[in-house]
Amino acid sequence: MTEMNADTLKELIKKDKLYITPELNDKLYLHYKGFKKVENLEAYTGLRVLWLEGNGLDKIEGLEAQTEMRTLYLQENIITKIENLDSMTKLDTLNISKNFVSKIENLSHMKDLKTLIISNNNLTTAESIEHVKDIPSLNALDVQQNKIDDDPEKLLSILEACPDLRVVYLKGNDIVKKISHYRKTLISRCKMLKYLDDRPVFEDERKRCDAWGKVMKETGDVQKAQEAEREAIKMIREEKKAREERSFRQFEEMVREGQKIKREREEAERAKNGGVLGEKTIVSTDHKVFGSDGAVIDEKKVEQDMGVGSHLVNVDAMRKKGINPFSGEPIVDVKESKVVKDAREERWGPGSEQRSLTKNFPISELPPAPPTTNDEIWGDEDFSAEARKEKELEEYYANTAGDKANWEKDDEGLASELKRLQAKTEALNMKAIKEHEQRMKLEAVPPPPPVKDIKERIGENAELGIGGSWPKKGVKKTDFDELDEEDDEDDKEE
């Protein structure tokens, strides 16, 4: 095995790109290197994290100089005892899983130890983990996959005595099977527990288990404990419903308060401006409520249509001032490019002016709005769907073909083309049927030979002694042959 000497440590430090000066390093990677013994670490006094897992260490030693250690990884070794860690008073996490430790000990001096992982070891009794009561700072205890099989009450008393225990892994031990109502019992006994065997303990589950555990402790009756749990569940649901209702009411009150503040602000602004609101709420001129001078004709009607507090702003007036009516920012005219200019002149004709948001163009310069109703599309005449279709077709052929003669001519051409395609399809179908019949004739199985030929062949085979029930030449008939011949004669008579 590799020895943990100065040269080996220097080589590993260089490989991991750490500091050449030992005391400057706060971490050291010595895992899976095959070390049998921890040694020559006296100069590494600044270490806070040390990886030693996956080696062949059978004893914890050589760590007296690491007084600043916070996390120590010793899993996957062959350690049998927790010892020689007296100098690590600031240790926060100790992982010593997958070893051969039979007892938790020599850790009471670690006042800051919060996580102890000692799974997959040789812990067998409640006394083997009793030392955790002397570590008041312990938050997480992992003793899963051990061999703990003892009185359940002893184990529960030990865990209950840990004042700040929040995470427990106990699965994989035989004692779990002996604890009645395992999860409820542990949650009710460990008041600070937040996580048990890969499952979190939520607040609702905590309330249920506390109610169950209280009645169970007082009476010992499972039925009464379950009834208390059901009452707790009912209370939890009522509290949740009340909470949701309260949140909804608060939201409604907030909306009403916001609307009230908005109305007050608008009233103050209206009073300040002589009965006219400022230009904050933008409504398009499509509502047609402005007079020739830009004044609002009927503001009350606007509030009825748009909601209380709504008002109008003359979009055209704001554009004249060079202000965007929707954002309130000044409008900057940009010179159009040649492509846009060509497109504009192609659409509106040569000499048309560049449009600007700051100018008001008369309606005559704008393109006509698209039709939106049947009356606008068809005028005052009342056409049915068929009549409208016919009118569309007439207009189409009038624009393309020229007159109705071309229309009828096109219809005749379409009819003749359809007949030609039908005839071609029938011819192809007949051809396919004939080809199929010819193929079937070629692939047909030849008919069986006539009966006379079969009898002659059987006779020839009989003469040769091949097949059938006839004996070979020169062979004496046996009793069985005679019986067969008698059976054949009986069959013929029948």
C-alpha positions, 0 to 999 in steps of 0.5 A, a space after each residue: 500500500 501507498 505510504 502517506 509521506 511528505 513526497 506523496 503528499 507533495 505530489 498529490 497537492 501538485 496534482 490537485 493544484 493546491 498550495 505548496 505551503 502546507 499550512 495554507 491549505 484548508 482542504 486535502 484530497 486523500 481518498 481512494 489512495 490505498 493509505 493504511 495509516 494517517 501520518 505526516 499531517 502535522 504541517 497541515 494545521 489549516 485544514 478544514 475539510 479532509 477526505 480519507 474515505 476508500 483507504 485501508 485505515 484501521 485506526 483513527 490517528 495522526 490528526 492531532 494538529 488539525 484543530 480547525 477541522 470542520 468536516 471529516 470523511 472516514 467512510 469505507 475503511 476498516 475502522 473499529 473504534 471512534 478515537 483520537 479526535 480530541 483536538 477537533 472541537 470545532 468539527 461540524 460533520 463526521 462521516 464514518 459510515 461503512 466501517 466496523 464501529 460497534 459503539 458511538 463514543 468519544 464525541 462529547 467534546 465536540 460542541 458544534 457537531 451537527 451531523 453524524 453519519 454512522 450507517 452500515 456499521 456494527 451497532 447492535 443495541 440501544 446502548 451503542 448509540 446512547 452517547 448521542 445524548 451527550 452531543 446537544 448540538 446534534 441535528 442529523 443522525 444516520 444509523 441506518 443499515 446497522 444491526 440494532 435490535 433492542 427494546 424499542 422504548 430504550 431507543 425512543 428514550 435516547 432519541 427523545 433526549 436529543 434536544 435539537 434532533 431534526 433528521 433521523 435515518 433508522 431504516 434497515 434495523 430490526 428494531 424498526 419492526 418492533 416499534 408500533 406505529 413507527 412513523 407516528 411514534 417517532 414524530 410524536 416523541 421527537 418534537 423537533 424532527 423535520 425529516 424521517 427516513 427519506 420523507 419530510 415531516 410537514 406541519 400538518 403531519 406534525 399536528 396529526 402525530 402530536 394529537 395521536 401521540 398525546 392521547 396514546 401516551 395518556 390512555 394507551 388506547 389506539 382507537 382513541 388515538 386514531 379518533 384524536 388524529 381524525 379530529 386534528 385532520 378536521 381542524 387542519 382542513 378548517 384552518 386551511 379553509 379559513 386561511 384561504 377565505 381570509 386571503 381572498 377577503 384581504 385581496 378584495 379589500 386591497 382591490 377596493 382600496 386601490 379603486 378608491 385611491 384611483 377615484 380620489 386621485 382623478 377627482 383631485 386632478 379634475 378639480 385642479 384642471 377645472 373639471 377636465 382630467 389630465 391626459 393619462 387614460 388614453 381612448 381612441 377617437 374611434 368612439 367619435 365623442 369629440 366635437 369639431 373643436 376637440 372637446 368631449 361631447 358626453 363624458 358621462 356616456 364614456 364612463 358608462 361605456 368604459 367604466 367608472 373613472 374612464 375619460 377620453 383624450 383627444 388623440 389628434 390634439 396630442 399628435 399635433 403637439 408631437 406626443 405619443 398618446 399611448 406612451 406620453 413620450 415625444 414623437 421623433 420623425 425618422 426620414 424614410 428609406 428609399 425602399 419605403 419611399 418606393 413602396 409608398 409611391 407605388 401604393 399612393 402615387 408619385 408625389 405623396 407625402 411621408 406620413 407623420 404621427 405629428 400630422 393629421 391627414 384628412 380621411 380622404 388620404 387614408 385607404 378605405 376601411 375593409 367591409 365588415 357587414 353583409 350590407 357593406 359587402 352586397 349593398 341593399 340587395 338581399 342575396 341568398 348564399 347560392 345567388 351570392 356564389 353565382 354572382 361571385 362566379 359571374 364577376 370572376 369569369 367576367 374579369 378573366 374569361 370575358 363573357 358567359 360563353 367562355 364560362 359555359 365553354 369552360 364547363 363543357 371542357 371540364 365535363 369532357 375531361 371528367 368523362 375522359 378520366 373516368 373512361 381511363 380509370 375503367 380501362 386501367 381497372 379492367 387491365 388490372 383484373 385481367 393481369 390478376 387472372 393470368 397470374 392466378 392461372 400460372 400459379 395454380 396447383 396442377 390437378 391430382 393424377 387420375 385414380 387409374 394411375 394411382 392403382 397402377 403405381 400402388 401395384 408396382 410398389 406392391 410387386 417391389 415390396 415398397 409401401 402399402 400392405 402387400 408383402 414382398 415376394 418370397 416372404 411368407 404371410 404371417 398370422 397378422 397378415 391374414 388377420 389384416 386380409 380378413 379385416 379388409 374383406 369385412 370392410 368390403 362386405 360392409 
